């Protein structure tokens, strides 16, 4: 059989249906220890990006799988899935070993730039038995640079055929075959949240500070890190010369890194000259910042201030400071000591700018920390207008087995609020409530008067009140009781 016969077979195949291509398969018998990994953060152009065979990283070795004896001709076909050849292949790119002189290999079809297959005609030297190729001899192909248009990876299949027709058709039973992945994509690093523990909101301090034994105003509200992908080596395109799953590599990939933290930041708003919340959110006092230690003090601060701050979002520039791989960073918040700290869970978005044409811009959503109170809470959503037509009372019950103090946050219909201790209310001797104990009936008018005493600007107007009640114990209950105008019936809410 000669090249002319093979050329006729190629022409016949071209005139008919396109030849079938083996589906991509992974190696099953062994693990490909030299599998080439590139970072998914690389930008792969839709018009094509190059994977270079520098340092022979795209050379592929297989066992021939069937003997090629004295002066015999066989046909080896390689198919590439997920890429095309970036340059023309040459006869010398395939080496088929024998016991003495290597077999002669020459391209008979395919192998041109933009092709995804190549067929070699392989023959042995005559008159010497040790020139024969055995099934266990190696066939090594040096692939040219490859062109990829996506990050699905690249696989190669090998098949040895006895006739040119079978090699062109790429169907039927091959004398020998093998396949496997040669290029894969994986992330060089992964942004994610790290478990952190925030100080509890201290109900004993009116929910305006965090509990830590003192009037602490600062706590961790979440933590994050950029984890370097371990175990394997991940490279930057186009070749295997630059490893990027390293601390420095992640910083290079990221370009500029920003963190947006979403939540209710009303408790860090500015205070006016009288010490009251004024509804503005400046970063002058640095109420939110990033540290590399859980204690959130100045000695561990790495990003001293947010670049912008609103009632619902804090934005940080992490570039060159808190974007280092495998280090954990903590988001810290300082309460103003006047605003109520709401129970909540913060979320975040970490975004990288990448580098145009080199690394992609990316973003990752993370769930950060949770703020919870150190006691229990019950809310009475309807307390009638103080001094109105109906007499309205509140009864509070400590249903736990321990005693503790009780405090309240009184809201009007406009959302304005005042924090008071139960002992601030006229007629109530103490803020403490014993285990399994209940209060007397406390008038809503007395609760309102205590709120006004705490903040003279607080006004119920013509509306109703809402009362959030906190107990420094494990379970609490409360009722709102209304008497009819003739004092003959009552209603419990």
Backbone torsions as a table, in degrees:
resi	resn	phi	psi	omega
1	UNK	NA	136.1	-177.1
2	UNK	-126.1	178.7	-176.5
3	UNK	-65.3	-29.7	179.0
4	UNK	-62.6	-43.8	177.8
5	UNK	-60.1	-42.6	178.8
6	UNK	-64.3	-40.5	179.6
7	UNK	-62.4	-40.0	177.2
8	UNK	-63.3	-38.2	178.7
9	UNK	-64.9	-40.7	177.5
10	UNK	-61.7	-43.6	-179.5
11	UNK	-63.7	-40.3	179.4
12	UNK	-63.7	-40.3	179.1
13	UNK	-66.3	-40.1	179.9
14	UNK	-62.8	-31.9	-178.6
15	UNK	-74.0	-22.3	-178.5
16	UNK	-104.0	-148.0	-179.7
17	UNK	-70.2	152.3	178.2
18	UNK	-64.9	141.0	-178.6
19	UNK	-65.7	144.7	178.0
20	UNK	-72.0	152.7	179.6
21	UNK	-120.6	133.9	177.9
22	UNK	-56.7	139.9	174.3
23	UNK	-68.2	149.2	179.4
24	UNK	-63.4	136.2	179.2
25	UNK	-132.2	150.2	174.7
26	UNK	-88.2	156.6	172.0
27	UNK	-65.4	137.6	-178.9
28	UNK	-112.7	-35.8	-175.3
29	UNK	-75.1	-37.8	-179.9
30	UNK	-139.1	163.6	175.9
31	UNK	-90.7	133.2	178.6
32	UNK	-75.8	97.9	-175.5
33	UNK	-67.8	-18.5	-177.9
34	UNK	-105.2	19.4	176.1
35	UNK	-55.4	132.2	-173.8
36	UNK	-93.0	118.2	-178.5
37	UNK	-103.9	131.9	171.5
38	UNK	-117.4	154.0	-176.6
39	UNK	-75.7	135.6	175.3
40	UNK	-66.1	-17.2	177.1
41	UNK	-70.9	-16.0	175.6
42	UNK	-60.1	144.6	172.3
43	UNK	-85.1	120.5	173.8
44	UNK	-105.1	117.9	-174.4
45	UNK	-73.9	141.7	177.5
46	UNK	-63.7	-21.9	177.1
47	UNK	-85.4	-6.6	176.6
48	UNK	117.4	132.9	173.2
49	UNK	-121.1	155.8	-173.1
50	UNK	-100.5	137.6	166.6
51	UNK	-109.7	116.4	-173.4
52	UNK	-91.6	141.7	175.6
53	UNK	-90.6	57.9	177.0
54	UNK	-84.0	133.9	-179.1
55	UNK	70.5	23.3	175.8
56	UNK	63.1	26.4	-177.3
57	UNK	-72.8	-14.3	177.6
58	UNK	-109.6	19.3	169.9
59	UNK	-76.9	139.2	-175.8
60	UNK	-126.7	129.1	-179.2
61	UNK	-112.8	133.6	174.2
62	UNK	-136.7	163.7	169.0
63	UNK	-81.5	140.5	-177.6
64	UNK	-58.5	-42.5	172.7
65	UNK	93.0	-15.4	179.0
66	UNK	-160.4	148.5	-175.0
67	UNK	-70.8	148.3	171.0
68	UNK	-123.7	109.7	-170.3
69	UNK	-101.2	-173.1	-172.7
70	UNK	-41.0	110.4	174.9
71	UNK	61.7	13.5	179.3
72	UNK	-77.9	158.6	177.3
73	UNK	-119.5	133.6	174.6
74	UNK	-130.6	168.1	-174.3
75	UNK	-130.2	119.3	-179.9
76	UNK	-104.8	128.1	179.8
77	UNK	-119.2	134.0	173.2
78	UNK	-116.8	135.7	174.3
79	UNK	-123.0	137.8	178.6
80	UNK	-107.7	131.4	174.9
81	UNK	-115.0	130.0	179.9
82	UNK	94.5	3.7	-179.2
83	UNK	-162.9	169.3	170.3
84	UNK	-130.1	163.9	178.0
85	UNK	-71.5	133.6	179.1
86	UNK	-87.8	-11.7	180.0
87	UNK	-148.7	165.5	178.3
88	UNK	-68.8	142.1	175.1
89	UNK	-88.4	164.7	-177.9
90	UNK	-125.9	161.4	178.2
91	UNK	-55.7	-41.2	-175.5
92	UNK	-73.3	-2.5	178.7
93	UNK	-72.6	-16.8	177.9
94	UNK	-111.8	127.8	175.8
95	UNK	-120.4	120.7	177.1
96	UNK	-112.6	116.0	-173.4
97	UNK	-79.5	153.8	168.2
98	UNK	-140.6	-178.7	-178.3
99	UNK	-67.6	-28.3	-178.6
100	UNK	-120.9	-95.5	179.9
101	UNK	-87.4	134.2	178.0
102	UNK	-61.6	152.3	178.5
103	UNK	-68.0	158.5	177.3
104	UNK	-88.1	130.4	-179.8
105	UNK	-125.5	134.1	178.2
106	UNK	-144.4	142.5	-178.1
107	UNK	-71.8	130.1	177.9
108	UNK	-111.7	-23.6	179.0
109	UNK	-159.8	152.0	178.7
110	UNK	69.2	-161.3	176.9
111	UNK	80.3	5.6	178.3
112	UNK	-89.4	160.3	175.2
113	UNK	-53.6	137.2	-178.0
114	UNK	81.5	-7.9	173.4
115	UNK	-75.4	163.0	174.3
116	UNK	-124.5	13.9	175.9
117	UNK	-147.6	162.9	173.6
118	UNK	-150.8	141.1	176.2
119	UNK	-118.8	127.9	177.2
120	UNK	-110.3	137.9	167.1
121	UNK	-90.3	127.4	-175.6
122	UNK	-121.8	130.7	177.7
123	UNK	-140.3	158.5	-179.8
124	UNK	-105.9	158.8	175.3
125	UNK	-69.0	146.2	-175.6
126	UNK	-86.3	167.8	170.5
127	UNK	66.3	18.7	176.9
128	UNK	-149.3	115.5	-176.0
129	UNK	-63.0	-31.9	-177.5
130	UNK	-78.5	2.2	170.8
131	UNK	-83.5	-10.5	-179.0
132	UNK	-65.1	148.4	177.3
133	UNK	-97.1	127.0	179.6
134	UNK	-93.2	162.7	-179.6
135	UNK	-59.2	-26.3	-176.7
136	UNK	-93.1	-1.2	174.1
137	UNK	-68.1	155.1	-178.3
138	UNK	-88.2	142.9	166.3
139	UNK	-114.5	119.7	-175.8
140	UNK	-118.8	123.4	177.7
141	UNK	-113.3	132.8	175.0
142	UNK	-97.6	100.7	-178.3
143	UNK	-68.8	149.7	172.9
144	UNK	-75.0	179.8	170.4
145	UNK	-56.6	148.6	-178.2
146	UNK	-113.3	152.9	175.1
147	UNK	-110.9	124.9	177.9
148	UNK	-118.6	152.9	177.0
149	UNK	-122.9	6.2	179.1
150	UNK	-158.5	-177.8	-175.7
151	UNK	-114.5	32.0	178.5
152	UNK	-80.8	-9.1	-179.0
153	UNK	95.9	170.7	-178.4
154	UNK	-128.0	133.5	175.5
155	UNK	-124.8	156.5	178.6
156	UNK	-128.6	142.8	173.6
157	UNK	-122.7	144.4	-178.6
158	UNK	-121.8	137.4	175.2
159	UNK	-145.6	137.6	177.0
160	UNK	-107.6	124.7	-178.8
161	UNK	-119.8	156.2	179.5
162	UNK	-91.8	-18.2	-178.4
163	UNK	-130.6	152.6	178.0
164	UNK	-65.9	-33.7	-180.0
165	UNK	-61.1	-43.1	180.0
166	UNK	-66.2	-38.4	179.9
167	UNK	-65.4	-40.6	179.9
168	UNK	-68.9	-44.3	-179.5
169	UNK	-69.9	-27.3	-179.2
170	UNK	56.8	38.1	179.0
171	UNK	-133.1	172.7	179.1
172	UNK	83.6	-170.0	-176.4
173	UNK	-88.1	120.5	176.6
174	UNK	-83.1	150.8	177.2
175	UNK	-69.8	-30.1	176.9
176	UNK	-154.6	149.2	-178.9
177	UNK	-155.5	158.3	175.9
178	UNK	-163.7	161.6	178.6
179	UNK	-162.3	161.2	177.3
180	UNK	172.2	167.8	178.9
181	UNK	-78.9	140.7	176.5
182	UNK	-120.9	-19.6	176.6
183	UNK	-136.4	132.2	177.4
184	UNK	-134.6	160.4	178.4
185	UNK	-120.9	136.2	175.6
186	UNK	-150.4	156.9	-178.7
187	UNK	-69.7	138.6	175.4
188	UNK	-72.8	-27.9	179.5
189	UNK	-158.2	163.2	-177.0
190	UNK	-135.5	122.4	174.0
191	UNK	-78.2	136.8	178.7
192	UNK	-162.9	168.1	179.0
193	UNK	-82.7	153.3	175.9
194	UNK	-120.0	139.0	-179.2
195	UNK	-59.8	130.1	177.9
196	UNK	-137.6	158.3	-178.8
197	UNK	-121.0	117.4	178.3
198	UNK	-87.5	151.7	171.2
199	UNK	-66.0	147.3	178.8
200	UNK	-70.1	150.9	168.9
201	UNK	-69.6	127.5	-173.4
202	UNK	-88.9	105.7	179.4
203	UNK	-66.5	-24.2	179.5
204	UNK	-71.5	-15.1	176.2
205	UNK	-112.0	30.8	174.4
206	UNK	71.9	20.5	-179.8
207	UNK	62.1	24.6	180.0
208	UNK	-110.2	-5.6	177.3
209	UNK	-134.3	169.3	175.8
210	UNK	-98.4	147.3	-176.9
211	UNK	-87.1	122.5	174.4
212	UNK	-154.5	23.8	-180.0
213	UNK	93.4	-20.2	175.7
214	UNK	-132.3	-177.5	178.1
215	UNK	-81.1	61.8	-178.7
216	UNK	-71.8	136.6	-176.6
217	UNK	-110.9	-7.2	-174.3
218	UNK	-120.1	140.9	175.7
219	UNK	-150.1	165.4	173.3
220	UNK	-76.7	132.5	176.6
221	UNK	-114.9	7.7	176.7
222	UNK	161.8	162.2	179.5
223	UNK	-143.1	153.3	-178.3
224	UNK	-151.1	164.7	174.9
225	UNK	-156.8	161.0	172.9
226	UNK	-108.4	103.3	-173.2
227	UNK	-83.5	125.6	177.1
228	UNK	-72.6	131.3	176.6
229	UNK	-62.6	121.7	-174.7
230	UNK	-88.9	177.1	166.2
231	UNK	75.9	-51.1	-176.5
232	UNK	-102.4	168.8	175.2
233	UNK	-104.2	125.6	-177.5
234	UNK	-114.2	132.7	-172.3
235	UNK	-112.9	161.3	168.7
236	UNK	-87.4	143.6	172.2
237	UNK	-63.4	149.7	14.2
238	UNK	-103.0	-3.3	-174.6
239	UNK	-137.8	-169.4	-176.8
240	UNK	-99.0	36.5	-177.8
241	UNK	-96.6	-19.5	-175.3
242	UNK	-126.0	109.6	175.9
243	UNK	-79.7	135.6	-177.0
244	UNK	-119.6	-7.4	175.0
245	UNK	-87.2	63.5	176.7
246	UNK	-136.8	168.8	178.0
247	UNK	-58.0	-49.5	180.0
248	UNK	-67.2	-37.0	-179.3
249	UNK	-62.8	-40.6	179.2
250	UNK	-65.5	-38.2	178.1
251	UNK	-64.3	-39.0	178.1
252	UNK	-65.6	-43.9	179.5
253	UNK	-61.1	-42.6	-171.7
254	UNK	-65.5	-37.9	-170.5
255	UNK	70.4	-117.6	174.5
256	UNK	-97.0	134.1	-177.9
257	UNK	-118.8	132.7	177.0
258	UNK	-126.3	151.8	174.8
259	UNK	-125.4	127.2	172.0
260	UNK	-109.4	124.9	177.9
261	UNK	-109.5	121.6	-178.1
262	UNK	-104.8	136.4	179.2
263	UNK	172.5	-173.2	177.9
264	UNK	-93.9	103.3	-178.4
265	UNK	-98.1	21.9	-179.1
266	UNK	-59.1	-25.6	-176.7
267	UNK	-78.3	-3.2	176.1
268	UNK	-113.5	9.9	-178.0
269	UNK	-64.9	162.1	-178.1
270	UNK	-68.5	156.3	175.4
271	UNK	-111.4	147.2	177.3
272	UNK	-80.8	-174.7	-175.7
273	UNK	-66.0	-18.4	177.6
274	UNK	-93.1	4.0	179.5
275	UNK	81.6	17.2	179.9
276	UNK	-103.6	146.1	177.6
277	UNK	-57.3	133.2	-175.7
278	UNK	-112.3	4.7	175.0
279	UNK	82.5	2.4	178.7
280	UNK	-105.0	156.0	-177.2
281	UNK	-132.5	88.6	175.2
282	UNK	-101.2	164.4	-179.4
283	UNK	-104.4	14.6	-177.1
284	UNK	-59.9	-44.1	-177.6
285	UNK	-88.2	3.5	179.3
286	UNK	51.0	58.9	-177.5
287	UNK	-73.2	-18.2	174.3
288	UNK	-129.2	136.8	-177.5
289	UNK	-155.5	177.1	-178.2
290	UNK	-123.7	133.5	-179.8
291	UNK	-126.2	162.4	174.2
292	UNK	-106.5	26.5	175.4
293	UNK	-144.0	150.3	-174.4
294	UNK	-72.2	-16.0	-176.8
295	UNK	-84.2	-7.6	171.6
296	UNK	57.7	32.5	177.7
297	UNK	-97.1	173.6	-173.0
298	UNK	-62.3	-28.5	-175.7
299	UNK	-70.7	-17.9	-179.4
300	UNK	-115.0	9.3	-178.5
301	UNK	-72.7	129.8	178.3
302	UNK	-114.9	-27.7	172.4
303	UNK	-124.9	99.1	-167.8
304	UNK	-72.4	-10.5	-175.0
305	UNK	-160.1	151.4	171.6
306	UNK	-74.5	147.4	176.6
307	UNK	-76.8	-24.7	173.4
308	UNK	-153.7	152.0	-176.2
309	UNK	-146.0	129.7	174.4
310	UNK	-128.4	-177.1	179.5
311	UNK	-66.1	-19.3	-174.7
312	UNK	-124.9	-2.6	-176.0
313	UNK	-155.6	137.5	171.5
314	UNK	-117.4	131.8	-177.5
315	UNK	-116.2	134.2	-178.7
316	UNK	-125.4	144.4	168.6
317	UNK	-96.0	114.7	-175.5
318	UNK	-96.4	-5.7	-171.0
319	UNK	-57.1	125.0	175.6
320	UNK	76.7	1.3	-177.4
321	UNK	-129.0	-61.1	-175.6
322	UNK	-116.7	34.2	177.3
323	UNK	-118.9	17.3	-177.8
324	UNK	-77.5	136.4	-177.6
325	UNK	-66.5	142.0	174.6
326	UNK	69.4	7.1	172.4
327	UNK	-101.2	142.7	178.7
328	UNK	-96.4	135.9	179.7
329	UNK	-123.2	145.4	-173.8
330	UNK	-117.3	130.1	174.8
331	UNK	-87.4	127.5	-174.9
332	UNK	-119.3	146.9	178.3
333	UNK	-134.2	139.1	179.9
334	UNK	-111.4	117.6	178.9
335	UNK	-71.1	148.0	-179.5
336	UNK	-80.8	-8.7	177.1
337	UNK	81.2	0.8	179.9
338	UNK	-123.7	-32.2	-179.4
339	UNK	-87.8	146.9	175.8
340	UNK	-67.9	133.1	178.1
341	UNK	-88.6	118.0	-177.1
342	UNK	-82.0	145.9	170.9
343	UNK	-69.6	136.7	-175.3
344	UNK	-173.5	168.3	170.6
345	UNK	-120.5	125.9	-179.4
346	UNK	-84.3	146.3	174.0
347	UNK	-123.1	164.9	-178.0
348	UNK	-147.8	161.6	173.3
349	UNK	-131.6	121.3	176.8
350	UNK	-102.1	124.0	-175.9
351	UNK	-124.4	140.4	176.0
352	UNK	-118.9	145.1	-178.0
353	UNK	-83.0	-23.5	-175.1
354	UNK	65.8	-154.3	178.5
355	UNK	-147.7	122.3	-172.5
356	UNK	-50.7	123.3	177.9
357	UNK	79.9	-5.0	-177.8
358	UNK	-119.1	-57.2	179.0
359	UNK	-127.9	142.0	-177.8
360	UNK	-74.7	148.1	166.3
361	UNK	-74.4	135.5	-176.0
362	UNK	-137.9	162.9	174.9
363	UNK	-145.9	150.7	179.4
364	UNK	-137.2	133.7	177.0
365	UNK	-91.7	137.3	-179.2
366	UNK	-133.3	146.2	172.7
367	UNK	-97.6	121.8	-173.8
368	UNK	-96.4	-141.4	-171.8
369	UNK	-87.1	170.5	-179.1
370	UNK	-123.0	134.8	174.4
371	UNK	-101.7	126.5	179.7
372	UNK	-133.0	156.2	178.1
373	UNK	-81.0	156.1	-179.0
374	UNK	-91.5	12.6	176.1
375	UNK	-138.5	-151.2	178.1
376	UNK	-121.1	162.8	-174.1
377	UNK	-139.7	146.1	169.6
378	UNK	-139.3	142.7	-177.3
379	UNK	-120.1	130.1	171.6
380	UNK	-97.7	106.6	-173.7
381	UNK	-80.1	-7.2	177.5
382	UNK	-138.9	111.5	169.6
383	UNK	-124.7	122.4	-172.2
384	UNK	-67.1	162.1	-176.6
385	UNK	-56.2	124.3	178.3
386	UNK	-57.8	134.9	179.5
387	UNK	76.1	11.4	-179.4
388	UNK	-80.1	-165.5	-175.3
389	UNK	-68.6	-29.3	-176.7
390	UNK	-108.4	141.4	174.6
391	UNK	-79.2	129.9	-174.5
392	UNK	-125.9	132.3	-177.2
393	UNK	-128.4	159.1	175.2
394	UNK	-124.7	135.5	175.4
395	UNK	-123.9	126.5	-176.9
396	UNK	-112.7	136.8	-176.7
397	UNK	-125.7	126.6	171.6
398	UNK	-88.7	102.3	-175.9
399	UNK	-91.3	10.6	-179.3
400	UNK	-97.3	-178.8	-179.9
401	UNK	-98.9	9.0	178.2
402	UNK	-129.1	155.0	177.7
403	UNK	-88.9	161.7	178.3
404	UNK	-176.8	169.2	-178.7
405	UNK	-81.0	156.3	178.3
406	UNK	-120.8	135.0	174.6
407	UNK	-132.5	166.3	-176.4
408	UNK	-139.0	151.2	168.2
409	UNK	-119.6	120.5	-176.0
410	UNK	-103.1	125.4	-178.9
411	UNK	-113.6	144.0	168.1
412	UNK	-99.2	179.2	-175.6
413	UNK	-68.6	-15.8	178.2
414	UNK	-87.1	-5.5	-179.6
415	UNK	92.4	-0.8	174.7
416	UNK	-69.3	148.7	-176.5
417	UNK	-142.5	156.8	176.4
418	UNK	-139.1	135.4	176.1
419	UNK	-95.2	133.8	177.3
420	UNK	-137.8	154.9	169.4
421	UNK	-89.0	150.2	-179.0
422	UNK	-60.2	-31.9	179.6
423	UNK	-70.2	-11.5	176.4
424	UNK	-75.7	-14.0	-174.2
425	UNK	-81.8	132.1	179.8
426	UNK	-59.7	129.3	179.4
427	UNK	94.8	-7.8	177.7
428	UNK	-107.8	121.6	-172.2
429	UNK	-75.5	-29.4	-172.2
430	UNK	-149.8	155.3	173.9
431	UNK	-80.3	-15.8	-175.9
432	UNK	-79.3	142.2	177.5
433	UNK	-132.2	121.8	-174.7
434	UNK	-69.8	163.9	178.1
435	UNK	-57.9	132.0	179.3
436	UNK	61.1	17.7	-178.9
437	UNK	-96.4	161.4	177.6
438	UNK	-128.1	154.2	175.3
439	UNK	-83.2	165.0	166.0
440	UNK	-68.2	173.6	174.0
441	UNK	-70.3	119.8	180.0
442	UNK	-103.3	127.4	-178.8
443	UNK	-71.8	144.1	176.0
444	UNK	-64.1	-31.6	177.8
445	UNK	-61.9	-38.7	179.3
446	UNK	-68.8	-37.7	177.6
447	UNK	-64.4	-42.9	179.7
448	UNK	-63.7	-41.5	179.7
449	UNK	-61.8	-39.5	178.6
450	UNK	-65.3	-36.3	178.3
451	UNK	-66.4	-43.0	179.0
452	UNK	-66.1	-35.3	176.9
453	UNK	-64.0	-32.4	178.0
454	UNK	-77.7	-29.9	-180.0
455	UNK	-149.5	104.3	-174.5
456	UNK	-64.9	-17.4	-179.2
457	UNK	-84.4	-9.6	-177.2
458	UNK	-73.7	133.4	-174.1
459	UNK	-145.7	130.0	177.3
460	UNK	-79.9	-22.2	-178.1
461	UNK	61.9	-134.2	178.5
462	UNK	-99.8	9.0	-174.6
463	UNK	-94.7	-160.6	-179.7
464	UNK	-112.9	175.7	178.5
465	UNK	-115.8	156.9	170.6
466	UNK	-125.8	133.2	-174.2
467	UNK	-123.0	118.7	175.2
468	UNK	-100.1	122.5	-171.9
469	UNK	-114.1	126.5	-179.4
470	UNK	-113.6	137.8	175.5
471	UNK	-122.4	138.2	178.3
472	UNK	-85.6	55.2	177.0
473	UNK	-153.9	-173.7	-164.8
474	UNK	-91.4	-18.1	177.5
475	UNK	-154.1	145.2	-173.5
476	UNK	-145.0	153.4	173.9
477	UNK	-142.2	159.7	179.0
478	UNK	-156.6	150.9	176.5
479	UNK	-129.7	147.1	171.1
480	UNK	-107.8	121.5	-172.0
481	UNK	-117.8	129.8	-178.9
482	UNK	-121.0	130.0	177.5
483	UNK	-94.6	146.0	174.6
484	UNK	-69.8	165.2	-176.0
485	UNK	-65.5	-23.7	178.3
486	UNK	-98.2	8.5	176.1
487	UNK	60.8	25.9	-178.3
488	UNK	-102.4	-21.0	-178.4
489	UNK	-137.7	158.9	175.5
490	UNK	-140.1	158.5	179.5
491	UNK	-125.6	135.8	179.0
492	UNK	-108.4	131.6	177.8
493	UNK	-103.3	NA	NA
